[in-house]
Amino acid sequence: MTPQEIDEHKRVWRMGTPFVSSTHSDLRNDCIEWCKENCEQQQWDMKIFTDIYGDTVRFELENHFVEFNKWYKHLLF
């Protein structure tokens, strides 16, 4: 996909009801790496500093959301 196609695709699913996960900003790089390894570029999005020391990761697909949360929970403990 071209960068324009990726942007358009993201815009469409973000306008709906994306699957949202809150993360700690200290783990941002780990979260980005997970997303890059497990999702296509157009299937996830990260907003940084949406809360104090917090970021928000949004997913187009529920299965990515579920797998990410399993991985993230394991990362914390």
TAPEKA-V754417 format. One record per residue. RES is the residue in one letter. SS is DSSP state (helix for helix, strand for strand, loop for the rest). PHI is phi in whole degrees, 0 to 359 (* if undefined). D_CENTER is the distance of its C-alpha to the mean C-alpha in Angstrom with 2 decimals. Layout:
res->{RES RES}
ss->{SS SS}
phi->{PHI PHI}
d_center->{D_CENTER D_CENTER}
This chain:
res->{M T P Q E I D E H K R V W R M G T P F V S S T H S D L R N D C I E W C K E N C E Q Q Q W D M K I F T D I Y G D T V R F E L E N H F V E F N K W Y K H L L F}
ss->{loop loop helix helix helix helix helix helix helix helix helix helix helix helix helix loop loop loop strand strand strand strand strand strand helix helix helix helix helix helix helix helix helix helix helix helix helix helix loop loop helix helix helix strand strand strand strand strand strand strand strand loop loop strand strand strand strand strand strand loop loop helix helix helix helix helix helix helix helix helix helix helix helix helix helix helix loop}
phi->{* 282 304 293 295 297 299 296 298 297 300 295 284 289 288 278 242 288 274 244 229 265 228 273 296 294 257 305 297 297 295 297 299 300 298 296 280 245 228 286 304 276 258 214 206 236 251 266 51 279 208 296 57 227 239 234 251 244 238 283 253 296 296 294 300 295 295 299 295 298 298 294 298 295 295 285 247}
d_center->{18.60 19.73 17.65 19.11 18.25 14.56 14.64 16.70 14.60 11.46 14.00 15.40 12.61 11.28 14.96 15.07 13.41 9.69 8.52 7.42 7.23 9.12 9.53 12.56 12.84 15.14 12.55 10.27 11.70 11.40 7.67 7.53 10.32 9.02 6.34 9.40 11.73 10.45 8.89 10.67 9.85 10.20 7.97 4.43 4.58 5.04 8.32 10.60 13.49 12.97 15.38 17.84 16.19 12.86 9.45 6.99 3.25 4.08 5.10 8.58 10.16 11.20 12.00 8.60 7.76 11.19 11.20 8.26 10.23 13.38 12.51 11.43 14.58 16.63 15.55 16.86 20.10}
